[in-house]
Every structure is written in C-alpha cells, then in structure tokens.
C-alpha cells in the first residue's frame, strides 16, 4: 500500500509565516526611521563645521572680513554648492556680525531652542560651535 500523504505547507502555515515576516519588517522599519532625526542633526553639525572652515579661509584671503552671503564660498564644496540644512533643505541661516558671523541650524523642529538632541539648535561663529543655552 502506497503512502498518499502529501508533504508541504498548508495555506494557514504560509499565512502565519507571512504575518510573522510582516511584523518583523514593521518593527525594523520603525526602529530604523526613529534614528533619522539624530543622524540628520549630526550631519548638519559636521557640514556646518566645514562651512565655518571655508568662511575662515575666505576671511584670511580678504583682510579678515567675512562674505555677505554663503555664495562666496560655494567653490570650496563639491558641485560648487554650499551644503544645506538637512531638515528644511534650505540654506543654513548665515549673518555677518560685528565680530564675524553666525551660522545657524534650528534642528528638526525648525524653531529656536529644543530639548531633544535632534531638535536643539546648532550655532557656529568664527570661534567654533557655541553650546546651546540650557
């Protein structure tokens, strides 16, 4: 007498496996997207340090003055484009001051202040990064 049982997965077993994979995928997606804010903040800080160096270099070649806009240093960056704020995609806020300049990124919330790291403001001047006010 021949064995007539078929070996394989039933429809229910396949649906359970697909459901489990979907749950794992969803958890992974939310875990990965939860780290985007802090990563963008660090990216902004690093880019702003490079912009600050380019501004200081420009100043050395222009009798200690700083440019009126960031367009003056565009040639120091790939594609002749100054990096932009990763949160808003707009240029970093730049202004000349009496002693030099201020370069500002408002963080993920795009308003002054912020308590979480990715929402805190990043401020550079001619001396370096300024610590946020507590």
BAFI-3210 file (N, C-alpha, C; in Angstrom, 3 decimals, decimal comma, padded with zeros to 6 digits):
// residues 134
n [1|2|3|4|5|6|7|8|9|10|11|12|13|14|15|16|17|18|19|20|21|22|23|24|25|26|27|28|29|30|31|32|33|34|35|36|37|38|39|40|41|42|43|44|45|46|47|48|49|50|51|52|53|54|55|56|57|58|59|60|61|62|63|64|65|66|67|68|69|70|71|72|73|74|75|76|77|78|79|80|81|82|83|84|85|86|87|88|89|90|91|92|93|94|95|96|97|98|99|100|101|102|103|104|105|106|107|108|109|110|111|112|113|114|115|116|117|118|119|120|121|122|123|124|125|126|127|128|129|130|131|132|133|134]
n.u [000,826|000,642|001,991|-000,073|-000,024|000,583|003,443|004,319|003,516|000,655|-001,996|-002,658|-000,335|001,511|000,372|000,697|003,499|004,002|002,672|004,211|006,677|005,884|005,320|007,871|009,204|007,832|008,460|011,237|011,301|010,189|012,076|014,375|013,639|013,330|015,801|016,519|016,286|018,355|020,586|020,465|020,872|023,513|024,767|024,207|025,651|028,288|028,545|028,182|030,468|032,351|031,549|032,070|034,881|035,462|034,531|036,299|038,684|038,130|038,014|040,675|041,837|040,733|041,377|040,489|037,774|034,361|032,252|029,279|027,309|026,717|027,196|029,630|031,531|030,969|032,512|034,267|033,148|031,871|030,489|030,154|028,372|027,104|026,619|023,292|020,705|019,815|017,293|015,358|016,053|016,752|019,107|021,621|021,069|022,701|024,561|026,354|028,215|029,229|031,684|032,273|030,690|027,550|026,262|023,502|021,480|018,277|017,477|015,419|012,829|012,624|012,363|013,473|015,550|014,821|014,692|015,240|017,950|017,991|016,358|017,552|019,140|021,837|024,664|027,164|030,032|032,678|034,544|033,928|031,774|028,953|027,799|024,542|022,056|021,001]
n.v [-001,156|002,172|005,247|007,963|010,500|013,952|015,991|019,197|022,731|024,025|026,292|027,893|027,715|029,015|031,577|032,326|032,459|034,577|036,638|036,819|037,616|040,087|041,494|041,567|043,047|045,514|046,347|046,621|048,693|050,898|051,102|051,768|054,225|055,784|056,732|058,717|061,525|062,210|061,462|063,230|065,600|065,333|065,232|067,816|069,314|068,524|069,342|072,092|072,739|072,412|074,450|076,613|076,459|077,011|079,651|080,908|080,520|082,034|084,530|084,880|085,395|087,822|090,144|089,743|090,138|088,934|087,149|088,515|086,721|083,146|082,259|083,139|081,298|079,004|077,667|076,132|073,717|070,464|070,349|073,045|074,017|075,141|073,246|072,363|072,854|069,842|069,304|071,234|071,620|074,054|076,805|077,096|079,362|082,361|085,084|088,136|089,489|091,979|091,088|088,958|086,292|084,469|081,241|079,252|076,423|075,260|072,777|069,762|070,599|073,132|075,553|078,033|076,913|073,883|070,643|067,918|066,087|066,090|068,222|070,438|073,632|074,383|076,251|078,136|080,228|082,530|081,502|078,880|076,060|076,991|076,380|075,151|077,170|076,467]
n.w [000,000|-000,905|000,320|000,695|001,710|001,371|001,319|002,520|002,844|004,436|003,528|005,720|007,318|005,643|005,590|008,271|008,446|006,629|007,976|010,336|009,221|008,213|010,594|011,775|009,811|010,001|012,613|012,309|010,393|011,822|013,847|012,401|011,179|013,388|014,085|012,369|012,837|014,859|013,295|011,112|012,524|013,444|010,953|010,016|011,898|011,330|008,639|008,979|010,411|008,417|006,676|008,328|008,431|005,738|005,599|007,377|005,983|003,677|004,874|005,643|003,197|002,552|004,048|006,729|006,715|006,413|004,110|002,496|001,902|001,800|-000,724|-001,672|-000,881|-002,214|-004,118|-002,674|-002,159|-003,172|-006,436|-006,482|-004,569|-001,552|001,393|002,519|004,996|006,471|007,478|006,631|004,017|003,063|002,684|005,271|007,985|007,743|008,927|008,987|011,681|014,124|015,053|013,427|012,212|012,211|012,068|011,624|012,458|012,954|013,873|014,046|014,698|013,700|015,073|017,429|020,109|021,855|023,261|022,921|021,421|018,541|018,019|019,023|018,604|016,381|016,506|015,036|015,138|014,295|016,038|016,545|017,382|019,246|022,524|023,325|024,956|028,212]
ca.u [000,000|001,449|001,708|-000,729|000,077|001,421|004,292|004,336|002,905|-000,754|-002,246|-002,615|001,075|002,125|-000,148|001,326|004,879|003,934|002,291|005,387|007,646|005,340|005,512|009,309|009,515|007,263|009,288|012,511|011,078|010,030|013,345|015,304|013,219|013,436|017,154|016,774|016,481|019,711|021,567|020,440|021,452|024,975|025,159|024,175|026,774|029,520|028,558|028,359|031,883|033,058|031,193|032,822|036,279|035,518|034,375|037,561|039,647|037,760|038,389|042,134|042,175|040,020|041,722|039,754|036,328|033,587|031,381|027,902|026,456|027,457|027,512|031,033|032,391|030,410|033,578|035,001|032,361|031,576|029,401|030,050|027,153|027,261|025,640|022,053|020,119|019,184|015,903|014,481|016,616|017,076|020,463|021,774|020,919|024,016|024,572|027,575|028,065|030,307|032,958|032,482|029,466|026,803|025,696|022,508|020,529|017,283|017,157|014,274|011,566|012,702|012,106|014,580|015,551|014,657|015,255|015,803|019,160|017,747|015,585|018,369|019,774|023,281|025,124|028,600|030,516|034,063|035,363|033,561|030,397|028,514|026,980|023,177|021,659|020,200]
ca.v [000,000|003,371|006,363|009,005|011,810|014,920|016,797|020,602|023,664|024,350|027,711|028,529|027,822|030,064|032,865|032,623|032,873|035,912|037,554|036,994|038,429|041,441|042,101|041,827|044,154|046,747|046,718|047,091|049,985|051,945|051,243|052,475|055,609|056,504|057,261|059,683|062,863|062,383|061,352|064,497|066,616|065,154|065,622|069,280|069,819|068,268|070,225|073,465|072,891|072,594|075,795|077,541|076,437|077,720|081,074|081,380|080,556|083,190|085,699|085,030|085,951|089,085|091,090|089,498|090,316|087,749|087,457|088,917|085,538|081,883|082,022|083,469|080,142|077,836|076,966|075,247|072,499|069,697|070,864|074,488|074,268|075,100|072,314|072,960|072,292|068,567|069,257|072,072|071,647|075,446|077,133|077,426|080,790|082,983|086,539|088,762|090,216|092,956|090,403|087,874|085,764|083,436|080,238|078,620|075,384|075,212|071,406|069,116|071,295|074,390|076,709|078,245|076,088|072,447|069,882|066,678|066,374|066,406|069,461|071,547|074,491|074,289|077,602|078,324|081,561|082,481|080,796|077,469|075,762|077,525|075,462|075,663|077,701|075,488]
ca.w [000,000|-001,084|001,226|-000,100|002,355|000,658|002,189|002,103|003,776|004,194|003,331|007,045|007,717|004,831|006,040|009,563|008,156|006,028|009,051|011,201|008,475|008,174|011,916|011,914|008,909|010,552|013,764|011,761|009,740|012,831|014,542|011,515|010,965|014,656|014,222|011,303|013,407|015,382|012,215|010,381|013,389|013,376|009,607|009,973|012,703|010,587|007,472|009,433|010,759|007,143|006,207|009,175|007,960|004,454|005,894|007,956|004,884|002,865|005,658|005,565|001,885|002,350|005,114|007,960|006,541|006,053|002,962|002,763|001,777|001,664|-002,140|-001,893|-000,590|-002,893|-004,840|-001,766|-001,933|-004,390|-007,256|-006,243|-003,795|-000,098|001,980|003,024|006,212|006,120|007,938|005,811|002,659|002,758|003,143|006,686|008,242|007,878|009,011|009,484|012,944|014,319|015,266|012,464|011,602|012,910|011,182|012,498|012,048|014,032|014,247|013,408|014,940|012,955|015,929|018,356|021,314|021,665|024,364|022,405|020,664|017,133|017,925|019,528|017,620|016,205|016,201|014,864|014,803|013,830|017,019|016,587|017,746|020,531|023,295|023,445|026,265|028,974]
c.u [000,893|001,008|001,160|-000,675|001,014|002,231|004,348|003,649|001,440|-000,872|-002,162|-001,165|001,773|001,654|000,480|002,764|004,902|003,577|003,477|006,433|007,170|005,536|006,979|009,718|009,016|008,079|010,630|012,390|010,982|011,305|014,318|014,908|013,265|014,796|017,468|017,056|017,870|020,793|021,623|021,083|022,979|025,509|025,218|025,368|028,097|029,635|028,799|029,804|032,716|032,780|031,974|034,284|036,420|035,377|035,652|038,638|039,387|038,213|039,901|042,559|041,521|040,168|040,871|038,259|035,674|032,630|029,974|026,942|027,336|027,812|028,985|031,962|031,924|031,485|034,385|034,310|032,092|030,367|029,192|028,759|027,457|026,236|024,427|021,586|019,407|017,728|014,971|014,860|016,898|018,521|020,475|021,619|022,301|023,844|025,922|027,253|029,220|031,667|033,239|031,200|028,775|026,146|024,776|021,709|019,572|016,889|015,878|012,969|011,491|012,236|013,276|014,424|015,426|015,337|015,858|016,973|018,855|016,929|016,390|018,964|021,266|023,726|026,646|028,862|031,975|034,978|035,062|032,099|030,105|027,649|025,570|022,894|020,761|019,030]
c.v [001,250|004,465|007,530|010,374|012,709|015,715|018,212|021,459|023,866|025,858|028,469|028,709|028,926|031,448|033,275|033,110|034,286|036,957|037,848|037,863|039,883|042,177|042,460|043,003|045,491|047,240|047,280|048,457|051,101|052,142|052,060|053,934|056,422|057,147|058,331|061,074|063,082|062,296|062,638|065,606|066,545|065,559|067,137|069,856|069,666|069,196|071,680|073,730|073,104|073,979|076,831|077,611|077,198|079,229|081,661|081,482|081,767|084,472|085,947|085,681|087,302|090,016|090,952|089,728|088,984|088,116|087,855|087,732|084,302|081,570|082,267|082,281|078,874|077,018|076,018|073,900|071,774|070,268|072,354|074,860|074,128|074,110|073,049|072,219|070,977|068,458|070,022|072,071|073,073|075,705|077,369|078,937|081,366|084,483|087,006|089,487|091,212|092,276|089,308|087,449|084,826|082,545|079,371|077,548|075,218|073,797|070,914|069,861|072,653|075,611|076,837|077,395|074,622|071,693|068,565|067,010|066,810|067,680|070,674|072,341|074,190|075,674|077,609|079,804|081,418|081,721|079,303|077,288|076,322|076,499|076,019|076,161|076,694|076,172]
c.w [000,000|-000,110|000,407|000,553|001,554|001,679|001,634|003,154|003,422|004,013|004,652|007,490|006,923|005,268|007,377|009,339|007,566|007,082|009,963|010,505|008,380|009,482|012,128|011,039|009,437|011,738|013,283|011,118|010,770|013,642|013,695|011,334|012,253|014,846|013,191|011,856|013,969|014,298|011,398|011,202|013,341|012,006|009,485|010,733|011,965|009,378|007,883|009,861|009,494|006,555|007,019|008,735|006,649|004,662|006,488|006,885|003,986|003,556|005,601|004,255|001,610|003,553|006,371|007,879|006,222|004,933|003,406|002,678|001,617|000,222|-002,441|-001,675|-001,309|-003,613|-003,975|-001,555|-003,247|-005,135|-007,106|-005,535|-002,314|000,446|002,531|004,271|005,862|006,563|007,000|004,336|002,189|003,167|004,656|006,847|008,534|007,987|009,526|010,774|013,053|014,437|014,251|011,792|012,559|011,863|012,032|011,765|013,224|014,446|013,609|013,599|014,234|013,743|016,906|019,603|020,973|022,780|023,893|021,490|019,236|016,946|018,400|018,373|017,563|015,771|016,130|014,685|014,392|014,791|017,096|016,948|019,124|021,226|023,427|024,866|026,965|029,628]
res [x|x|x|x|x|x|x|x|x|x|x|x|x|x|x|x|x|x|x|x|x|x|x|x|x|x|x|x|x|x|x|x|x|x|x|x|x|x|x|x|x|x|x|x|x|x|x|x|x|x|x|x|x|x|x|x|x|x|x|x|x|x|x|x|x|x|x|x|x|x|x|x|x|x|x|x|x|x|x|x|x|x|x|x|x|x|x|x|x|x|x|x|x|x|x|x|x|x|x|x|x|x|x|x|x|x|x|x|x|x|x|x|x|x|x|x|x|x|x|x|x|x|x|x|x|x|x|x|x|x|x|x|x|x]
***
